[in-house]
Amino acid sequence: MGLVLISTATISSSVASVTIEANIDATYDLYEFHFENIHFSADDYSKIVCYFRTAADDGYDQLVTSANHYIGSYENNVWSAANVQDSSSQNSGEGAAQQHISEASGDENFAAQSGILRLYTPADTTFHKKYHSHIETYNYNGGMLNVTSSGIIETTAAITGVRFAAATGGSTTMDAGKIHLYGVV
């Protein structure tokens, strides 16, 4: 498998969200979004969430019926603790627009999130779409979090865009980092 760079969104100042719509089409059956050191302005809601836009939608506020499964592992060298958990509180469940794909990181300069979200066959109009993500986070408690999330976007409409943002509920924004969009050949 090879990667073809399609676009890069650079975050260099405080933004509420990053929207990627161009070139998500039938050119590739698999697209990857690579997160590079996504940093948040505060640690209260510093989780990456995503919203999927379909060809039938006018925006990202329409609910996309999906099932999201979220599991994380945590290690804190200060406490010499390790934990693996199925975080059902983060599962987005049916009828949610916001899909959690990471856990909270700190707002310290060294705390950031990096990882990959894979979107399978977004232009297909016969089958439901699938996604899978794997995000590494240095969290506000001084530990490393490894979060895996996957789900099914239960629509046969083509996915035409993805929006990434900080989890709702606070005034946290993304203030640094890059999101690369790749097609996989």
Backbone torsions as a table, in degrees:
resi	resn	phi	psi	omega
1	MET	NA	136.9	176.5
2	GLY	-121.5	157.5	180.0
3	LEU	-110.8	136.3	175.2
4	VAL	-115.8	115.3	179.7
5	LEU	-68.2	125.2	-179.8
6	ILE	-101.5	-46.0	-179.1
7	SER	-160.0	161.5	175.2
8	THR	-134.1	127.6	173.4
9	ALA	-103.9	119.0	-179.9
10	THR	-102.1	126.5	177.7
11	ILE	-100.4	113.9	-178.5
12	SER	-124.1	-2.4	174.2
13	SER	-148.9	170.5	-173.9
14	SER	-63.2	121.4	177.2
15	VAL	-133.5	146.8	178.8
16	ALA	-75.2	-33.4	-177.8
17	SER	-158.4	164.6	173.4
18	VAL	-126.3	124.4	-178.6
19	THR	-111.5	131.1	178.1
20	ILE	-122.7	113.9	-178.5
21	GLU	-122.5	-31.8	-175.1
22	ALA	-67.2	136.2	171.2
23	ASN	69.6	18.7	169.1
24	ILE	-94.1	99.0	-171.7
25	ASP	-152.4	-156.0	-176.9
26	ALA	-86.7	5.1	-179.6
27	THR	-60.2	-40.2	-179.8
28	TYR	-126.7	149.0	174.1
29	ASP	-84.3	-17.0	-179.1
30	LEU	-136.1	129.1	176.0
31	TYR	-118.5	143.4	175.9
32	GLU	-123.7	133.5	172.4
33	PHE	-105.2	117.9	-179.9
34	HIS	-102.2	123.0	178.6
35	PHE	-95.4	127.6	-178.4
36	GLU	-121.2	107.3	176.0
37	ASN	48.9	55.5	175.6
38	ILE	-72.2	121.3	-177.0
39	HIS	-115.4	142.3	-177.6
40	PHE	-111.0	155.9	-178.1
41	SER	-75.2	-20.8	179.4
42	ALA	-152.5	164.8	-177.9
43	ASP	-101.6	9.1	-178.0
44	ASP	-74.0	-39.0	178.3
45	TYR	-133.7	43.3	-172.7
46	SER	-87.4	55.9	175.8
47	LYS	-114.2	140.3	175.1
48	ILE	-80.0	128.6	172.2
49	VAL	-123.2	158.2	176.9
50	CYS	-132.5	154.1	177.3
51	TYR	-126.3	139.4	179.7
52	PHE	-108.1	136.0	177.0
53	ARG	-107.0	134.9	177.6
54	THR	-104.9	165.5	179.3
55	ALA	-61.6	-22.5	-179.2
56	ALA	-87.6	-7.5	-176.2
57	ASP	-96.3	152.2	172.4
58	ASP	-93.4	-15.4	-177.7
59	GLY	-160.8	-166.7	-176.5
60	TYR	-100.8	3.3	-178.2
61	ASP	-88.2	-9.7	177.9
62	GLN	-77.4	137.3	-179.3
63	LEU	-67.7	137.3	172.5
64	VAL	-111.4	116.8	-179.4
65	THR	-66.4	121.6	-178.8
66	SER	-149.6	161.9	173.8
67	ALA	-119.5	119.7	-175.9
68	ASN	-117.7	125.2	176.4
69	HIS	-110.3	130.4	-170.0
70	TYR	-128.3	124.2	178.3
71	ILE	-137.0	142.4	-177.9
72	GLY	-136.6	154.2	171.7
73	SER	-124.3	147.7	-171.3
74	TYR	-135.5	136.4	173.6
75	GLU	-138.2	131.3	179.9
76	ASN	-122.9	110.4	-178.2
77	ASN	-67.2	-25.9	178.2
78	VAL	-65.6	-42.8	-177.8
79	TRP	-95.6	-4.0	-175.3
80	SER	51.6	43.5	-178.8
81	ALA	-114.8	148.8	173.4
82	ALA	-135.9	143.3	-176.2
83	ASN	-149.4	136.2	171.8
84	VAL	-119.7	130.6	-178.1
85	GLN	-144.4	149.2	170.6
86	ASP	-93.0	106.0	-172.1
87	SER	-88.4	80.6	-176.9
88	SER	-63.4	-22.4	178.1
89	SER	-68.0	-20.4	179.0
90	GLN	-95.2	-10.3	178.5
91	ASN	-63.2	126.7	-175.4
92	SER	-74.5	-33.3	175.0
93	GLY	74.0	-173.8	-176.4
94	GLU	-69.9	136.6	171.5
95	GLY	73.6	23.1	179.2
96	ALA	-102.4	138.1	175.8
97	ALA	-80.8	-37.3	-174.5
98	GLN	-88.9	120.7	179.3
99	GLN	-109.4	116.3	179.4
100	HIS	-73.8	128.9	177.3
101	ILE	-126.7	1.4	176.0
102	SER	-149.5	176.5	178.2
103	GLU	-112.7	166.5	-175.5
104	ALA	-64.3	135.5	171.6
105	SER	-112.1	170.5	178.0
106	GLY	-82.0	174.3	177.0
107	ASP	-103.1	6.8	176.3
108	GLU	-62.2	155.5	-176.6
109	ASN	-60.2	-28.6	-178.3
110	PHE	-88.4	-9.4	-176.9
111	ALA	-88.9	123.4	-180.0
112	ALA	-155.2	168.8	-179.2
113	GLN	-121.3	137.3	177.6
114	SER	-137.8	149.5	179.0
115	GLY	166.0	-163.4	-174.4
116	ILE	-136.8	139.2	167.9
117	LEU	-117.2	126.3	178.1
118	ARG	-105.5	132.6	177.6
119	LEU	-120.3	119.8	-174.1
120	TYR	-97.3	135.0	175.4
121	THR	40.7	58.9	-176.0
122	PRO	-66.0	-25.0	-177.6
123	ALA	-89.8	-6.1	-178.9
124	ASP	-62.9	133.6	178.8
125	THR	-113.2	16.1	177.1
126	THR	-108.1	-41.8	-172.8
127	PHE	-113.1	160.8	172.5
128	HIS	-66.6	154.1	-179.1
129	LYS	-93.9	151.5	179.1
130	LYS	-123.3	149.1	174.6
131	TYR	-141.4	157.8	-179.5
132	HIS	-148.8	136.2	177.7
133	SER	-133.6	156.9	177.9
134	HIS	-143.3	111.6	-174.7
135	ILE	-124.6	132.9	174.9
136	GLU	-101.3	133.3	-176.5
137	THR	-134.8	135.0	166.7
138	TYR	-94.5	112.4	-169.5
139	ASN	-93.3	174.8	-174.8
140	TYR	-67.5	-13.6	177.2
141	ASN	-93.6	6.4	178.8
142	GLY	84.1	18.7	-179.1
143	GLY	-119.6	164.8	176.1
144	MET	-94.2	134.1	175.4
145	LEU	-117.0	134.7	176.7
146	ASN	-117.3	108.2	-174.1
147	VAL	-113.6	128.3	175.1
148	THR	-115.3	132.6	-179.8
149	SER	-135.6	143.3	175.7
150	SER	-148.0	157.6	-179.6
151	GLY	-167.7	173.7	177.5
152	ILE	-121.8	127.3	175.3
153	ILE	-91.7	105.4	-169.5
154	GLU	-82.0	71.0	175.2
155	THR	-149.4	149.9	174.0
156	THR	-97.0	-2.5	175.3
157	ALA	-71.7	146.9	178.7
158	ALA	-65.6	142.3	173.4
159	ILE	-84.0	125.8	-176.1
160	THR	-115.9	-3.7	179.6
161	GLY	-168.7	158.2	176.7
162	VAL	-135.4	134.6	176.8
163	ARG	-117.0	133.1	177.4
164	PHE	-112.3	138.7	-177.5
165	ALA	-154.3	173.1	170.1
166	ALA	-78.6	148.2	179.7
167	ALA	-53.5	142.8	-179.6
168	THR	-69.0	158.3	176.9
169	GLY	118.1	-10.5	-179.4
170	GLY	-143.3	-175.5	180.0
171	SER	-100.5	13.7	-178.4
172	THR	-65.2	139.5	176.3
173	THR	-128.4	165.6	172.0
174	MET	-86.8	133.1	-177.4
175	ASP	-125.4	0.1	176.2
176	ALA	-162.9	158.0	175.3
177	GLY	124.8	-179.8	178.8
178	LYS	-137.7	147.4	171.8
179	ILE	-125.4	116.5	-179.7
180	HIS	-100.7	136.3	173.8
181	LEU	-106.4	125.3	179.1
182	TYR	-121.2	145.7	164.8
183	GLY	-96.6	142.6	-177.6
184	VAL	-107.2	125.5	179.4
185	VAL	-110.4	NA	NA
